[in-house]
Structures are given as C-alpha cells and as structure tokens.
Amino acid sequence: MKGIIVAGGLGTRLYPLTKVISKHLLPIYDKPMIYYPLSILMMADIKQILIITAPTDHGQYKRLLGNGTQLGCDFQYAVQNQSNGIAQAFIIGENFIGDDKVALILGDNFFYGIDLTSELQALTNMDGAYIFAYEVADPDRYGIVELDQNDKPISIEEKPNNPKSNYAITGLYFFDKDVITIAKNIQPSHRGEYEITDINKVYFQRNKLQVKKLDKTIIWFDMGTFQSLNDASQQASKWAARPSGPARPSPARPTRPKEDFQLGRVGSVGQDRWAGRAGFFVGPPG
C-alpha cells in the first residue's frame, strides 16, 4: 500500500498566517503540522508516500522532509496547481499509485489513540474503501456519514445544512486500486470541487464502504481553524511534558517498561526502534 498526504490549499481560515507560510508547516507545539499526518502513515507501515503541495510551497516541503531515506521511507512530491478538490489527488498521483492500494490523509489531520497502530496496519490488506467516523458538535463543517444501529453506513453528505448525523468523516481514507477510475468519473460539486465524499458514495453504492466509528479513546482534530490549531498544540504539549510520553506498548512483542514514545518526536533513536533509523519516529516497532 502507498500513501498520499494532501498539503495544498490556501488555508484561508488561518489568514493572515497562511499568506506567508503553508498551513501544513505551521507549528503544532514544537513540530510542523505535517509531521502528524506523516506519522499516521508511518504507523500503518506505509513507506512510499506522495506529498501533494501548492506550487508556491513545493520547495519548503522538500527542504523539510527530503527524499525520506533518513526515515526509511521514499518520499515523492507533486503539485496541485488549483485547489479544486481532494479527489483530484488520485488523478495527480495516478502514476505513483499504479496498481497498488492507497491511503490518503489530509495534511491538517491530527490523530492519537492507544489502539491506532494495530488498526491502521490491518487496513493495508483491505478491499473496497475504509473510512473513520468521529462524533462532533458541529457536523455542518464536515462530510457526514449516517450509521445504522450496527454502525453500517446509511447515507453520506458533504457539509450538509441539516445533518442527519453528528459523525464526521475524518481526513484519513483507505482505498483499493479502483479509486483512480472512480476519481476520473466523478463530476464537480455545486462548490466546483471534486469531492472525496463523491468517491465514498460510489463505494457505498457498490456496498464496498466500511466505516470505523472512533470512540473517545481516540483524539482527532481537523487543524483548520485557530481554535483547533491551539487545541492540538495544547494536547501535544501535554504529551511532551510527560517523562515518557503517552504510553502504548508495542503490539508485536511483549511490553518493555520504557518502550513509550512521543508522537511526532524528532531525534536520535536506536536501530531497533519503529522507524529503523535515527530521525523522525512515532513509536516502537509494530
């Protein structure tokens, strides 16, 4: 499975900051925002990652992240010339994806949870589409999924005026190789954008959409507003203040007392640690 991080867009809700720097490079406590979605793909054991940026920001990301070899990864870069929808990422990344499955994460999404690593790694062998739902107080800001009593999807809407559900679709998606063909055949929405919600609807109509409802043991932020930017920074600061970071044992081997980690930490780590090389890492080997 390959991974895509969408780090384009204008970030207008964060003006004037985003007039001079890409939203996804803004600091979340002591790390650039993009480190957090990157850590999620790495937790899923995805090594080949395409980072899609706006034309003006392309060089900044390459200077920050390089080609990924220092992290045991292969980073490639592409430009989205116009902000015309998330679904365009699959067309931009067509040659990169090839015949593989793909995980896409938005560059402003912040996740943390005790059981998240094993959950993500299991999805690398999935078929169809797999998305995550999170209960929110302001569902009109998000793509929304309505679920039945068995947590099966009933309907999907993009930023509805009268939401049928309080479950937002987070900015983390897993798709099989059919996603490229689907993306090529959807039409622009009334907003003039190629919506990833429309891709999810196609999988839903084919009965190939699975939804995982995240409970409150998982923390999720869409870091697209000043308030959520501040909330994410405060949460990261709390973790950094803990002597060993937020505890989570490695799922692949017996717990070792000091095998805790700090999400998005950058520093020198041992060769047996999760990333396998000194540099960016998010946890112990999985």
C-alpha positions in Angstrom: 0.0 0.0 0.0 1.1 3.5 -0.8 0.3 6.8 0.9 -0.7 10.3 -0.1 -0.6 13.4 2.1 -2.6 16.3 0.7 -0.9 19.5 1.8 -2.1 22.0 -0.8 -4.9 24.6 -0.4 -4.8 28.2 0.7 -5.7 27.8 4.3 -7.9 30.9 4.2 -9.4 30.2 7.7 -5.9 30.8 9.1 -5.2 34.1 7.4 -3.0 36.1 7.8 -0.6 33.4 8.9 -1.1 31.4 5.7 -0.3 34.3 3.5 3.4 33.7 4.2 3.6 30.0 5.1 1.8 26.9 4.1 -0.9 25.9 6.7 0.6 22.4 7.0 4.0 23.8 8.0 2.6 25.8 10.9 3.8 24.7 14.3 1.8 22.3 16.5 3.6 22.8 19.7 7.2 22.1 18.7 6.7 20.2 15.3 5.4 21.3 11.9 1.8 20.2 11.4 2.7 17.8 8.5 4.7 15.6 10.9 1.4 14.4 12.5 -0.3 13.0 9.4 3.0 11.7 8.2 3.3 9.8 11.5 -0.1 8.1 10.9 1.1 6.7 7.5 4.3 5.5 9.1 2.3 3.8 11.9 0.4 2.0 9.1 3.8 0.8 7.9 3.5 2.7 4.7 6.9 3.6 3.3 6.2 5.1 -0.2 4.5 8.4 0.3 3.5 11.2 -2.2 3.2 14.7 -0.7 1.0 17.0 -2.8 1.5 20.7 -2.3 0.6 24.0 -3.7 3.0 25.4 -6.3 4.4 28.1 -4.1 5.2 25.7 -1.2 6.8 22.8 -3.0 10.4 23.7 -2.2 9.6 24.2 1.5 8.4 20.6 2.0 11.4 19.2 0.1 13.8 21.1 2.3 12.0 20.0 5.4 11.4 16.3 4.6 13.9 15.5 1.9 13.5 12.2 0.0 12.6 10.2 3.1 15.6 7.8 3.1 16.7 9.1 6.5 13.4 7.8 7.8 13.4 4.5 6.0 10.8 5.9 3.5 10.5 7.0 -0.1 9.0 10.5 -0.4 7.9 11.8 -3.7 6.3 15.2 -4.4 3.7 16.6 -6.7 1.9 19.9 -7.2 -1.8 20.7 -7.2 -2.0 23.8 -9.4 -5.6 24.6 -8.4 -7.5 23.9 -5.2 -10.3 22.0 -6.9 -10.9 19.2 -4.5 -9.3 16.4 -2.6 -10.4 13.8 -5.1 -8.0 15.2 -7.6 -5.2 13.8 -5.5 -5.8 10.4 -7.0 -5.5 11.7 -10.6 -2.4 13.7 -9.7 -1.0 10.6 -8.1 -2.1 8.1 -10.7 1.4 7.1 -11.8 2.6 7.0 -8.2 -0.3 4.7 -7.1 -0.1 2.3 -10.1 -1.9 -0.9 -9.3 -1.5 -0.5 -5.5 -4.0 0.3 -2.8 -3.6 3.7 -1.3 -4.1 5.5 2.0 -4.8 9.3 1.8 -4.6 11.6 4.7 -5.2 15.3 4.8 -2.2 17.4 5.9 -4.2 19.1 8.7 -5.4 16.0 10.5 -4.2 15.1 14.0 -4.9 11.6 15.4 -3.8 9.8 18.5 -5.1 6.7 20.2 -3.9 3.7 22.2 -5.1 1.1 19.6 -4.5 3.1 16.5 -1.3 1.4 15.2 -2.8 -2.2 15.0 -6.0 -0.8 13.5 -4.0 1.0 10.7 -1.7 -1.8 9.9 -4.6 -4.2 9.5 -6.1 -2.0 6.7 -3.2 -2.4 4.3 -4.8 -5.7 3.1 -8.4 -4.3 2.9 -10.6 -4.2 -0.2 -13.0 -1.5 -1.2 -12.9 1.6 0.9 -12.5 2.2 4.6 -13.1 5.5 6.5 -13.3 6.7 10.0 -16.2 8.5 11.7 -15.9 10.7 14.7 -18.7 12.4 16.7 -18.5 16.2 16.5 -20.6 19.1 17.8 -20.6 21.0 14.5 -21.3 18.4 11.8 -22.2 21.0 9.2 -18.5 21.7 8.8 -17.7 18.2 7.6 -18.5 15.4 5.3 -21.0 13.4 7.4 -21.9 9.7 7.5 -25.2 8.4 8.9 -24.9 5.0 10.5 -27.5 2.4 11.5 -27.6 0.6 14.8 -24.9 -1.8 13.6 -22.6 1.1 12.5 -23.2 0.4 8.9 -23.4 3.4 6.6 -26.9 4.6 5.5 -26.0 7.9 3.8 -23.1 10.3 3.2 -23.3 14.0 2.8 -20.8 16.8 2.2 -21.2 19.7 4.7 -25.0 19.5 4.9 -27.1 22.4 6.1 -29.3 19.9 8.1 -27.0 17.0 9.1 -28.6 13.6 9.6 -25.8 12.6 11.9 -23.1 14.0 14.2 -20.5 11.7 12.8 -17.9 13.5 10.7 -15.8 11.6 8.2 -12.2 12.2 9.3 -9.4 13.1 6.8 -8.0 9.6 6.7 -9.1 7.2 3.9 -8.1 3.8 2.6 -9.0 2.7 -0.9 -8.3 -0.1 -3.3 -6.9 0.4 -6.8 -10.4 1.2 -8.2 -10.2 4.7 -6.7 -8.3 6.2 -9.7 -11.0 5.2 -12.1 -13.7 6.4 -9.8 -12.0 9.7 -9.3 -11.8 10.2 -13.0 -15.5 9.8 -13.4 -17.0 12.0 -10.7 -18.3 15.4 -11.5 -17.6 18.7 -9.7 -20.0 19.5 -6.9 -22.0 22.7 -6.6 -18.9 24.2 -4.9 -16.9 23.5 -8.1 -14.7 20.9 -6.4 -14.1 17.2 -7.0 -15.3 15.9 -3.6 -13.8 12.9 -1.9 -17.3 12.4 -0.5 -18.5 11.5 -4.0 -15.8 8.8 -4.2 -17.0 7.4 -0.9 -20.6 7.5 -2.2 -19.5 5.3 -5.2 -18.0 2.7 -2.8 -21.1 3.0 -0.7 -23.4 2.3 -3.7 -21.3 -0.7 -4.5 -21.6 -2.0 -0.9 -17.8 -1.7 -0.5 -17.6 1.1 2.0 -16.6 0.2 5.6 -16.8 2.7 8.4 -15.0 2.5 11.7 -16.6 4.6 14.4 -13.9 6.1 16.6 -14.6 6.4 20.3 -13.3 9.0 22.7 -10.1 7.0 23.4 -9.0 8.3 20.0 -8.2 12.0 19.8 -8.8 13.7 16.4 -8.5 17.3 15.3 -9.1 19.0 12.0 -6.4 21.7 12.4 -8.0 24.1 10.0 -9.1 26.8 12.5 -7.2 28.9 15.0 -9.1 27.1 17.8 -8.3 23.6 16.6 -4.7 24.7 16.0 -4.5 25.8 19.6 -6.2 22.7 20.9 -3.8 20.4 19.0 -0.8 22.3 20.3 -2.0 22.1 23.8 -2.5 18.3 23.5 0.9 17.9 22.0 2.4 20.0 24.8 0.8 17.8 27.4 2.3 14.7 25.9 5.7 16.3 25.6 5.6 17.2 29.3 5.2 13.6 30.4 8.5 11.9 31.2 8.0 9.0 28.8 5.3 10.5 26.5 1.9 8.8 26.1 2.3 5.1 27.0 1.5 2.5 24.4 3.0 -1.0 24.3 4.3 -2.4 21.1 1.6 -4.8 19.7 4.1 -7.0 18.0 6.1 -8.1 21.0 6.0 -8.2 24.9 5.8 -4.9 26.6 9.1 -3.3 27.7 8.7 -0.8 30.5 10.5 2.1 28.8 9.1 1.5 25.3 6.9 4.6 25.4 7.1 7.3 22.8 6.2 10.9 21.9 4.0 11.3 18.8 5.9 13.0 16.1 9.2 13.2 18.0 12.3 14.0 16.1 15.6 12.9 17.4 18.1 10.1 17.6 16.5 6.7 18.2 18.0 3.2 18.3 18.2 0.9 15.3 15.6 -1.4 16.9 13.0 1.4 17.2 10.0 1.7 15.0 11.4 3.9 12.2 14.5 1.7 11.9 16.8 4.7 11.6 17.7 7.8 13.5 15.3 10.6 12.8 11.5 11.0 12.8 9.6 8.3 14.6 6.2 7.8 16.2 6.6 4.7 18.4 8.2 1.4 19.0 8.3 -1.3 16.3 4.9 -2.5 15.2 
